[in-house]
Amino acid sequence: MVDAHGAFVKAVADLGGTITGGGVLQPTTTATSIRSGEVTDGPFVETKEAFGGFYLVEARDLDHALEIAKLTPAPFGGVEVRPLMDVNAGPAQ
């Protein structure tokens, strides 16, 4: 998997994208959740798939981001693409 992700990083650059951040998460068994102010052990939701890590990629547009995302090694699940929210922009008009 390390080699696969190394190849992914190279492919992103070859496509003109930029990885600006990322990380690997510990398993969901290490999660602590807060719901309505109450702290509990375990993940926020029960699901078959878990968020295992992330890449923060700068892409030209959604189509470019999807082209990059299709290359992401994810043999045990899928890949989700989301834009960042610009919290400095104020409320949506």
PDB file as gemmi writes it, atoms N, CA and C in Angstrom:
CRYST1    1.000    1.000    1.000  90.00  90.00  90.00 P 1                      
ATOM      1  N   MET A   1       0.820  -1.199   0.000  1.00  0.00           N  
ATOM      2  CA  MET A   1       0.000   0.000   0.000  1.00  0.00           C  
ATOM      3  C   MET A   1       0.861   1.260   0.000  1.00  0.00           C  
ATOM      4  N   VAL A   2       1.990   1.233   0.685  1.00  0.00           N  
ATOM      5  CA  VAL A   2       2.863   2.410   0.712  1.00  0.00           C  
ATOM      6  C   VAL A   2       3.340   2.731  -0.698  1.00  0.00           C  
ATOM      7  N   ASP A   3       3.739   1.704  -1.458  1.00  0.00           N  
ATOM      8  CA  ASP A   3       4.174   1.921  -2.839  1.00  0.00           C  
ATOM      9  C   ASP A   3       3.034   2.457  -3.703  1.00  0.00           C  
ATOM     10  N   ALA A   4       1.825   1.932  -3.492  1.00  0.00           N  
ATOM     11  CA  ALA A   4       0.665   2.377  -4.265  1.00  0.00           C  
ATOM     12  C   ALA A   4       0.371   3.853  -4.003  1.00  0.00           C  
ATOM     13  N   HIS A   5       0.477   4.266  -2.755  1.00  0.00           N  
ATOM     14  CA  HIS A   5       0.218   5.671  -2.439  1.00  0.00           C  
ATOM     15  C   HIS A   5       1.349   6.563  -2.926  1.00  0.00           C  
ATOM     16  N   GLY A   6       2.566   6.052  -2.937  1.00  0.00           N  
ATOM     17  CA  GLY A   6       3.680   6.810  -3.522  1.00  0.00           C  
ATOM     18  C   GLY A   6       3.458   7.056  -5.002  1.00  0.00           C  
ATOM     19  N   ALA A   7       2.971   6.020  -5.701  1.00  0.00           N  
ATOM     20  CA  ALA A   7       2.665   6.154  -7.131  1.00  0.00           C  
ATOM     21  C   ALA A   7       1.520   7.147  -7.336  1.00  0.00           C  
ATOM     22  N   PHE A   8       0.546   7.135  -6.425  1.00  0.00           N  
ATOM     23  CA  PHE A   8      -0.569   8.080  -6.505  1.00  0.00           C  
ATOM     24  C   PHE A   8      -0.068   9.520  -6.398  1.00  0.00           C  
ATOM     25  N   VAL A   9       0.823   9.787  -5.457  1.00  0.00           N  
ATOM     26  CA  VAL A   9       1.373  11.133  -5.273  1.00  0.00           C  
ATOM     27  C   VAL A   9       2.048  11.603  -6.559  1.00  0.00           C  
ATOM     28  N   LYS A  10       2.798  10.724  -7.198  1.00  0.00           N  
ATOM     29  CA  LYS A  10       3.450  11.060  -8.463  1.00  0.00           C  
ATOM     30  C   LYS A  10       2.417  11.319  -9.557  1.00  0.00           C  
ATOM     31  N   ALA A  11       1.385  10.483  -9.618  1.00  0.00           N  
ATOM     32  CA  ALA A  11       0.351  10.638 -10.647  1.00  0.00           C  
ATOM     33  C   ALA A  11      -0.392  11.961 -10.497  1.00  0.00           C  
ATOM     34  N   VAL A  12      -0.638  12.382  -9.263  1.00  0.00           N  
ATOM     35  CA  VAL A  12      -1.305  13.674  -9.027  1.00  0.00           C  
ATOM     36  C   VAL A  12      -0.468  14.799  -9.629  1.00  0.00           C  
ATOM     37  N   ALA A  13       0.826  14.772  -9.367  1.00  0.00           N  
ATOM     38  CA  ALA A  13       1.710  15.807  -9.924  1.00  0.00           C  
ATOM     39  C   ALA A  13       1.740  15.734 -11.444  1.00  0.00           C  
ATOM     40  N   ASP A  14       1.766  14.524 -12.001  1.00  0.00           N  
ATOM     41  CA  ASP A  14       1.771  14.361 -13.458  1.00  0.00           C  
ATOM     42  C   ASP A  14       0.505  14.928 -14.099  1.00  0.00           C  
ATOM     43  N   LEU A  15      -0.612  14.904 -13.357  1.00  0.00           N  
ATOM     44  CA  LEU A  15      -1.879  15.442 -13.863  1.00  0.00           C  
ATOM     45  C   LEU A  15      -2.016  16.940 -13.623  1.00  0.00           C  
ATOM     46  N   GLY A  16      -1.033  17.531 -12.963  1.00  0.00           N  
ATOM     47  CA  GLY A  16      -1.088  18.966 -12.704  1.00  0.00           C  
ATOM     48  C   GLY A  16      -1.778  19.333 -11.412  1.00  0.00           C  
ATOM     49  N   GLY A  17      -2.059  18.354 -10.570  1.00  0.00           N  
ATOM     50  CA  GLY A  17      -2.655  18.630  -9.268  1.00  0.00           C  
ATOM     51  C   GLY A  17      -1.565  18.812  -8.230  1.00  0.00           C  
ATOM     52  N   THR A  18      -1.953  19.263  -7.054  1.00  0.00           N  
ATOM     53  CA  THR A  18      -1.021  19.468  -5.965  1.00  0.00           C  
ATOM     54  C   THR A  18      -1.606  18.890  -4.684  1.00  0.00           C  
ATOM     55  N   ILE A  19      -0.876  18.000  -4.039  1.00  0.00           N  
ATOM     56  CA  ILE A  19      -1.302  17.508  -2.732  1.00  0.00           C  
ATOM     57  C   ILE A  19      -0.796  18.510  -1.704  1.00  0.00           C  
ATOM     58  N   THR A  20      -1.732  19.121  -0.977  1.00  0.00           N  
ATOM     59  CA  THR A  20      -1.364  20.150  -0.018  1.00  0.00           C  
ATOM     60  C   THR A  20      -1.421  19.660   1.421  1.00  0.00           C  
ATOM     61  N   GLY A  21      -1.832  18.425   1.617  1.00  0.00           N  
ATOM     62  CA  GLY A  21      -1.901  17.855   2.963  1.00  0.00           C  
ATOM     63  C   GLY A  21      -2.485  16.468   2.907  1.00  0.00           C  
ATOM     64  N   GLY A  22      -2.517  15.814   4.029  1.00  0.00           N  
ATOM     65  CA  GLY A  22      -3.087  14.478   4.107  1.00  0.00           C  
ATOM     66  C   GLY A  22      -2.669  13.808   5.391  1.00  0.00           C  
ATOM     67  N   GLY A  23      -3.183  12.619   5.601  1.00  0.00           N  
ATOM     68  CA  GLY A  23      -2.826  11.876   6.794  1.00  0.00           C  
ATOM     69  C   GLY A  23      -3.515  10.543   6.848  1.00  0.00           C  
ATOM     70  N   VAL A  24      -3.010   9.676   7.703  1.00  0.00           N  
ATOM     71  CA  VAL A  24      -3.587   8.352   7.931  1.00  0.00           C  
ATOM     72  C   VAL A  24      -4.210   8.380   9.318  1.00  0.00           C  
ATOM     73  N   LEU A  25      -5.410   7.855   9.434  1.00  0.00           N  
ATOM     74  CA  LEU A  25      -6.098   7.847  10.718  1.00  0.00           C  
ATOM     75  C   LEU A  25      -5.950   6.500  11.404  1.00  0.00           C  
ATOM     76  N   GLN A  26      -6.002   6.502  12.720  1.00  0.00           N  
ATOM     77  CA  GLN A  26      -6.026   5.265  13.492  1.00  0.00           C  
ATOM     78  C   GLN A  26      -7.368   4.571  13.230  1.00  0.00           C  
ATOM     79  N   PRO A  27      -7.490   3.273  13.527  1.00  0.00           N  
ATOM     80  CA  PRO A  27      -8.764   2.569  13.303  1.00  0.00           C  
ATOM     81  C   PRO A  27      -9.913   3.191  14.100  1.00  0.00           C  
ATOM     82  N   THR A  28     -11.128   2.919  13.679  1.00  0.00           N  
ATOM     83  CA  THR A  28     -12.306   3.483  14.353  1.00  0.00           C  
ATOM     84  C   THR A  28     -12.393   3.046  15.811  1.00  0.00           C  
ATOM     85  N   THR A  29     -11.746   1.940  16.170  1.00  0.00           N  
ATOM     86  CA  THR A  29     -11.769   1.481  17.561  1.00  0.00           C  
ATOM     87  C   THR A  29     -11.082   2.474  18.489  1.00  0.00           C  
ATOM     88  N   THR A  30     -10.291   3.400  17.951  1.00  0.00           N  
ATOM     89  CA  THR A  30      -9.615   4.400  18.779  1.00  0.00           C  
ATOM     90  C   THR A  30     -10.415   5.697  18.869  1.00  0.00           C  
ATOM     91  N   ALA A  31     -11.555   5.764  18.194  1.00  0.00           N  
ATOM     92  CA  ALA A  31     -12.332   7.006  18.115  1.00  0.00           C  
ATOM     93  C   ALA A  31     -13.033   7.329  19.425  1.00  0.00           C  
ATOM     94  N   THR A  32     -13.201   8.595  19.663  1.00  0.00           N  
ATOM     95  CA  THR A  32     -14.032   9.120  20.740  1.00  0.00           C  
ATOM     96  C   THR A  32     -14.976  10.119  20.094  1.00  0.00           C  
ATOM     97  N   SER A  33     -16.250  10.031  20.425  1.00  0.00           N  
ATOM     98  CA  SER A  33     -17.253  10.894  19.807  1.00  0.00           C  
ATOM     99  C   SER A  33     -17.925  11.772  20.854  1.00  0.00           C  
ATOM    100  N   ILE A  34     -18.415  12.904  20.395  1.00  0.00           N  
ATOM    101  CA  ILE A  34     -19.196  13.791  21.252  1.00  0.00           C  
ATOM    102  C   ILE A  34     -20.536  14.000  20.562  1.00  0.00           C  
ATOM    103  N   ARG A  35     -21.600  13.633  21.266  1.00  0.00           N  
ATOM    104  CA  ARG A  35     -22.956  13.812  20.746  1.00  0.00           C  
ATOM    105  C   ARG A  35     -23.763  14.559  21.799  1.00  0.00           C  
ATOM    106  N   SER A  36     -24.305  15.685  21.419  1.00  0.00           N  
ATOM    107  CA  SER A  36     -25.102  16.499  22.350  1.00  0.00           C  
ATOM    108  C   SER A  36     -24.338  16.773  23.641  1.00  0.00           C  
ATOM    109  N   GLY A  37     -23.041  16.995  23.529  1.00  0.00           N  
ATOM    110  CA  GLY A  37     -22.222  17.313  24.693  1.00  0.00           C  
ATOM    111  C   GLY A  37     -21.754  16.115  25.498  1.00  0.00           C  
ATOM    112  N   GLU A  38     -22.204  14.909  25.152  1.00  0.00           N  
ATOM    113  CA  GLU A  38     -21.814  13.698  25.885  1.00  0.00           C  
ATOM    114  C   GLU A  38     -20.696  12.980  25.144  1.00  0.00           C  
ATOM    115  N   VAL A  39     -19.615  12.679  25.854  1.00  0.00           N  
ATOM    116  CA  VAL A  39     -18.455  12.003  25.276  1.00  0.00           C  
ATOM    117  C   VAL A  39     -18.628  10.494  25.412  1.00  0.00           C  
ATOM    118  N   THR A  40     -18.450   9.775  24.298  1.00  0.00           N  
ATOM    119  CA  THR A  40     -18.547   8.308  24.313  1.00  0.00           C  
ATOM    120  C   THR A  40     -17.388   7.722  23.525  1.00  0.00           C  
ATOM    121  N   ASP A  41     -17.016   6.505  23.863  1.00  0.00           N  
ATOM    122  CA  ASP A  41     -16.005   5.795  23.095  1.00  0.00           C  
ATOM    123  C   ASP A  41     -16.621   5.306  21.802  1.00  0.00           C  
ATOM    124  N   GLY A  42     -15.807   5.230  20.766  1.00  0.00           N  
ATOM    125  CA  GLY A  42     -16.262   4.662  19.506  1.00  0.00           C  
ATOM    126  C   GLY A  42     -16.507   5.708  18.447  1.00  0.00           C  
ATOM    127  N   PRO A  43     -16.701   5.228  17.222  1.00  0.00           N  
ATOM    128  CA  PRO A  43     -16.890   6.135  16.085  1.00  0.00           C  
ATOM    129  C   PRO A  43     -18.235   6.841  16.147  1.00  0.00           C  
ATOM    130  N   PHE A  44     -18.331   7.913  15.379  1.00  0.00           N  
ATOM    131  CA  PHE A  44     -19.543   8.721  15.353  1.00  0.00           C  
ATOM    132  C   PHE A  44     -20.739   7.952  14.802  1.00  0.00           C  
ATOM    133  N   VAL A  45     -20.543   7.201  13.730  1.00  0.00           N  
ATOM    134  CA  VAL A  45     -21.642   6.427  13.135  1.00  0.00           C  
ATOM    135  C   VAL A  45     -21.195   4.985  12.953  1.00  0.00           C  
ATOM    136  N   GLU A  46     -22.143   4.084  12.996  1.00  0.00           N  
ATOM    137  CA  GLU A  46     -21.857   2.682  12.702  1.00  0.00           C  
ATOM    138  C   GLU A  46     -21.970   2.502  11.199  1.00  0.00           C  
ATOM    139  N   THR A  47     -20.944   1.982  10.588  1.00  0.00           N  
ATOM    140  CA  THR A  47     -20.927   1.824   9.142  1.00  0.00           C  
ATOM    141  C   THR A  47     -20.006   0.682   8.766  1.00  0.00           C  
ATOM    142  N   LYS A  48     -20.192   0.144   7.585  1.00  0.00           N  
ATOM    143  CA  LYS A  48     -19.327  -0.929   7.099  1.00  0.00           C  
ATOM    144  C   LYS A  48     -17.975  -0.386   6.668  1.00  0.00           C  
ATOM    145  N   GLU A  49     -17.952   0.856   6.208  1.00  0.00           N  
ATOM    146  CA  GLU A  49     -16.712   1.479   5.764  1.00  0.00           C  
ATOM    147  C   GLU A  49     -16.315   2.567   6.755  1.00  0.00           C  
ATOM    148  N   ALA A  50     -15.030   2.764   6.899  1.00  0.00           N  
ATOM    149  CA  ALA A  50     -14.533   3.785   7.808  1.00  0.00           C  
ATOM    150  C   ALA A  50     -13.585   4.704   7.058  1.00  0.00           C  
ATOM    151  N   PHE A  51     -13.559   5.945   7.462  1.00  0.00           N  
ATOM    152  CA  PHE A  51     -12.664   6.948   6.907  1.00  0.00           C  
ATOM    153  C   PHE A  51     -11.261   6.616   7.401  1.00  0.00           C  
ATOM    154  N   GLY A  52     -10.392   6.141   6.500  1.00  0.00           N  
ATOM    155  CA  GLY A  52      -9.074   5.680   6.910  1.00  0.00           C  
ATOM    156  C   GLY A  52      -7.987   6.718   6.793  1.00  0.00           C  
ATOM    157  N   GLY A  53      -8.202   7.734   6.009  1.00  0.00           N  
ATOM    158  CA  GLY A  53      -7.198   8.765   5.820  1.00  0.00           C  
ATOM    159  C   GLY A  53      -7.701   9.762   4.803  1.00  0.00           C  
ATOM    160  N   PHE A  54      -6.861  10.725   4.484  1.00  0.00           N  
ATOM    161  CA  PHE A  54      -7.307  11.728   3.526  1.00  0.00           C  
ATOM    162  C   PHE A  54      -6.122  12.345   2.810  1.00  0.00           C  
ATOM    163  N   TYR A  55      -6.404  12.850   1.646  1.00  0.00           N  
ATOM    164  CA  TYR A  55      -5.493  13.706   0.898  1.00  0.00           C  
ATOM    165  C   TYR A  55      -6.213  15.021   0.685  1.00  0.00           C  
ATOM    166  N   LEU A  56      -5.519  16.108   0.859  1.00  0.00           N  
ATOM    167  CA  LEU A  56      -6.034  17.422   0.521  1.00  0.00           C  
ATOM    168  C   LEU A  56      -5.350  17.805  -0.780  1.00  0.00           C  
ATOM    169  N   VAL A  57      -6.137  17.881  -1.851  1.00  0.00           N  
ATOM    170  CA  VAL A  57      -5.589  18.077  -3.196  1.00  0.00           C  
ATOM    171  C   VAL A  57      -6.110  19.374  -3.783  1.00  0.00           C  
ATOM    172  N   GLU A  58      -5.214  20.160  -4.335  1.00  0.00           N  
ATOM    173  CA  GLU A  58      -5.626  21.354  -5.061  1.00  0.00           C  
ATOM    174  C   GLU A  58      -5.804  20.967  -6.518  1.00  0.00           C  
ATOM    175  N   ALA A  59      -7.009  21.146  -7.024  1.00  0.00           N  
ATOM    176  CA  ALA A  59      -7.338  20.801  -8.407  1.00  0.00           C  
ATOM    177  C   ALA A  59      -7.973  22.008  -9.087  1.00  0.00           C  
ATOM    178  N   ARG A  60      -7.949  22.007 -10.417  1.00  0.00           N  
ATOM    179  CA  ARG A  60      -8.509  23.135 -11.182  1.00  0.00           C  
ATOM    180  C   ARG A  60     -10.010  23.279 -10.977  1.00  0.00           C  
ATOM    181  N   ASP A  61     -10.704  22.141 -10.952  1.00  0.00           N  
ATOM    182  CA  ASP A  61     -12.152  22.141 -10.830  1.00  0.00           C  
ATOM    183  C   ASP A  61     -12.596  20.740 -10.410  1.00  0.00           C  
ATOM    184  N   LEU A  62     -13.910  20.530 -10.312  1.00  0.00           N  
ATOM    185  CA  LEU A  62     -14.420  19.233  -9.864  1.00  0.00           C  
ATOM    186  C   LEU A  62     -14.014  18.104 -10.808  1.00  0.00           C  
ATOM    187  N   ASP A  63     -14.080  18.340 -12.107  1.00  0.00           N  
ATOM    188  CA  ASP A  63     -13.694  17.294 -13.060  1.00  0.00           C  
ATOM    189  C   ASP A  63     -12.239  16.872 -12.860  1.00  0.00           C  
ATOM    190  N   HIS A  64     -11.368  17.831 -12.637  1.00  0.00           N  
ATOM    191  CA  HIS A  64      -9.955  17.542 -12.392  1.00  0.00           C  
ATOM    192  C   HIS A  64      -9.802  16.767 -11.077  1.00  0.00           C  
ATOM    193  N   ALA A  65     -10.544  17.174 -10.036  1.00  0.00           N  
ATOM    194  CA  ALA A  65     -10.485  16.478  -8.748  1.00  0.00           C  
ATOM    195  C   ALA A  65     -10.955  15.032  -8.890  1.00  0.00           C  
ATOM    196  N   LEU A  66     -11.999  14.806  -9.685  1.00  0.00           N  
ATOM    197  CA  LEU A  66     -12.505  13.442  -9.886  1.00  0.00           C  
ATOM    198  C   LEU A  66     -11.513  12.594 -10.675  1.00  0.00           C  
ATOM    199  N   GLU A  67     -10.857  13.189 -11.652  1.00  0.00           N  
ATOM    200  CA  GLU A  67      -9.832  12.487 -12.415  1.00  0.00           C  
ATOM    201  C   GLU A  67      -8.709  12.027 -11.481  1.00  0.00           C  
ATOM    202  N   ILE A  68      -8.304  12.890 -10.577  1.00  0.00           N  
ATOM    203  CA  ILE A  68      -7.275  12.549  -9.599  1.00  0.00           C  
ATOM    204  C   ILE A  68      -7.784  11.492  -8.628  1.00  0.00           C  
ATOM    205  N   ALA A  69      -9.000  11.666  -8.128  1.00  0.00           N  
ATOM    206  CA  ALA A  69      -9.556  10.747  -7.131  1.00  0.00           C  
ATOM    207  C   ALA A  69      -9.662   9.318  -7.652  1.00  0.00           C  
ATOM    208  N   LYS A  70      -9.920   9.163  -8.931  1.00  0.00           N  
ATOM    209  CA  LYS A  70     -10.025   7.817  -9.515  1.00  0.00           C  
ATOM    210  C   LYS A  70      -8.721   7.038  -9.412  1.00  0.00           C  
ATOM    211  N   LEU A  71      -7.613   7.742  -9.209  1.00  0.00           N  
ATOM    212  CA  LEU A  71      -6.303   7.097  -9.103  1.00  0.00           C  
ATOM    213  C   LEU A  71      -5.954   6.696  -7.673  1.00  0.00           C  
ATOM    214  N   THR A  72      -6.734   7.149  -6.703  1.00  0.00           N  
ATOM    215  CA  THR A  72      -6.424   6.898  -5.300  1.00  0.00           C  
ATOM    216  C   THR A  72      -6.510   5.415  -4.974  1.00  0.00           C  
ATOM    217  N   PRO A  73      -5.457   4.830  -4.398  1.00  0.00           N  
ATOM    218  CA  PRO A  73      -5.531   3.432  -3.977  1.00  0.00           C  
ATOM    219  C   PRO A  73      -6.528   3.291  -2.829  1.00  0.00           C  
ATOM    220  N   ALA A  74      -7.575   2.533  -3.030  1.00  0.00           N  
ATOM    221  CA  ALA A  74      -8.589   2.318  -1.996  1.00  0.00           C  
ATOM    222  C   ALA A  74      -9.139   0.903  -2.131  1.00  0.00           C  
ATOM    223  N   PRO A  75      -8.296  -0.123  -1.914  1.00  0.00           N  
ATOM    224  CA  PRO A  75      -8.735  -1.496  -2.148  1.00  0.00           C  
ATOM    225  C   PRO A  75      -9.794  -2.000  -1.181  1.00  0.00           C  
ATOM    226  N   PHE A  76      -9.993  -1.317  -0.058  1.00  0.00           N  
ATOM    227  CA  PHE A  76     -10.942  -1.794   0.946  1.00  0.00           C  
ATOM    228  C   PHE A  76     -12.162  -0.898   1.070  1.00  0.00           C  
ATOM    229  N   GLY A  77     -12.387  -0.016   0.114  1.00  0.00           N  
ATOM    230  CA  GLY A  77     -13.515   0.899   0.201  1.00  0.00           C  
ATOM    231  C   GLY A  77     -13.525   1.833  -0.980  1.00  0.00           C  
ATOM    232  N   GLY A  78     -14.089   2.991  -0.801  1.00  0.00           N  
ATOM    233  CA  GLY A  78     -14.218   3.958  -1.881  1.00  0.00           C  
ATOM    234  C   GLY A  78     -13.471   5.232  -1.587  1.00  0.00           C  
ATOM    235  N   VAL A  79     -13.675   6.195  -2.447  1.00  0.00           N  
ATOM    236  CA  VAL A  79     -13.037   7.507  -2.321  1.00  0.00           C  
ATOM    237  C   VAL A  79     -14.148   8.550  -2.371  1.00  0.00           C  
ATOM    238  N   GLU A  80     -14.094   9.489  -1.468  1.00  0.00           N  
ATOM    239  CA  GLU A  80     -15.077  10.567  -1.432  1.00  0.00           C  
ATOM    240  C   GLU A  80     -14.381  11.867  -1.780  1.00  0.00           C  
ATOM    241  N   VAL A  81     -15.005  12.672  -2.619  1.00  0.00           N  
ATOM    242  CA  VAL A  81     -14.456  13.964  -3.022  1.00  0.00           C  
ATOM    243  C   VAL A  81     -15.364  15.049  -2.472  1.00  0.00           C  
ATOM    244  N   ARG A  82     -14.766  15.990  -1.757  1.00  0.00           N  
ATOM    245  CA  ARG A  82     -15.531  17.111  -1.204  1.00  0.00           C  
ATOM    246  C   ARG A  82     -14.722  18.388  -1.328  1.00  0.00           C  
ATOM    247  N   PRO A  83     -15.371  19.503  -1.626  1.00  0.00           N  
ATOM    248  CA  PRO A  83     -14.663  20.783  -1.601  1.00  0.00           C  
ATOM    249  C   PRO A  83     -14.508  21.245  -0.151  1.00  0.00           C  
ATOM    250  N   LEU A  84     -13.517  22.071   0.074  1.00  0.00           N  
ATOM    251  CA  LEU A  84     -13.377  22.707   1.378  1.00  0.00           C  
ATOM    252  C   LEU A  84     -14.380  23.841   1.486  1.00  0.00           C  
ATOM    253  N   MET A  85     -14.861  24.076   2.675  1.00  0.00           N  
ATOM    254  CA  MET A  85     -15.748  25.205   2.918  1.00  0.00           C  
ATOM    255  C   MET A  85     -14.889  26.418   3.240  1.00  0.00           C  
ATOM    256  N   ASP A  86     -15.151  27.518   2.581  1.00  0.00           N  
ATOM    257  CA  ASP A  86     -14.427  28.754   2.848  1.00  0.00           C  
ATOM    258  C   ASP A  86     -15.137  29.455   3.999  1.00  0.00           C  
ATOM    259  N   VAL A  87     -14.628  29.260   5.202  1.00  0.00           N  
ATOM    260  CA  VAL A  87     -15.286  29.821   6.389  1.00  0.00           C  
ATOM    261  C   VAL A  87     -15.078  31.330   6.507  1.00  0.00           C  
ATOM    262  N   ASN A  88     -14.168  31.874   5.695  1.00  0.00           N  
ATOM    263  CA  ASN A  88     -13.928  33.316   5.729  1.00  0.00           C  
ATOM    264  C   ASN A  88     -14.805  34.075   4.735  1.00  0.00           C  
ATOM    265  N   ALA A  89     -15.542  33.356   3.901  1.00  0.00           N  
ATOM    266  CA  ALA A  89     -16.349  33.993   2.855  1.00  0.00           C  
ATOM    267  C   ALA A  89     -17.674  34.532   3.370  1.00  0.00           C  
ATOM    268  N   GLY A  90     -18.070  34.129   4.571  1.00  0.00           N  
ATOM    269  CA  GLY A  90     -19.356  34.571   5.104  1.00  0.00           C  
ATOM    270  C   GLY A  90     -20.475  33.679   4.599  1.00  0.00           C  
ATOM    271  N   PRO A  91     -21.698  33.986   4.949  1.00  0.00           N  
ATOM    272  CA  PRO A  91     -22.842  33.163   4.556  1.00  0.00           C  
ATOM    273  C   PRO A  91     -23.021  33.110   3.040  1.00  0.00           C  
ATOM    274  N   ALA A  92     -23.499  31.991   2.546  1.00  0.00           N  
ATOM    275  CA  ALA A  92     -23.785  31.842   1.101  1.00  0.00           C  
ATOM    276  C   ALA A  92     -24.889  32.794   0.713  1.00  0.00           C  
ATOM    277  N   GLN A  93     -24.750  33.380  -0.437  1.00  0.00           N  
ATOM    278  CA  GLN A  93     -25.757  34.329  -0.936  1.00  0.00           C  
ATOM    279  C   GLN A  93     -26.804  33.613  -1.757  1.00  0.00           C  
TER     280      GLN A  93                                                      
END                                                                             
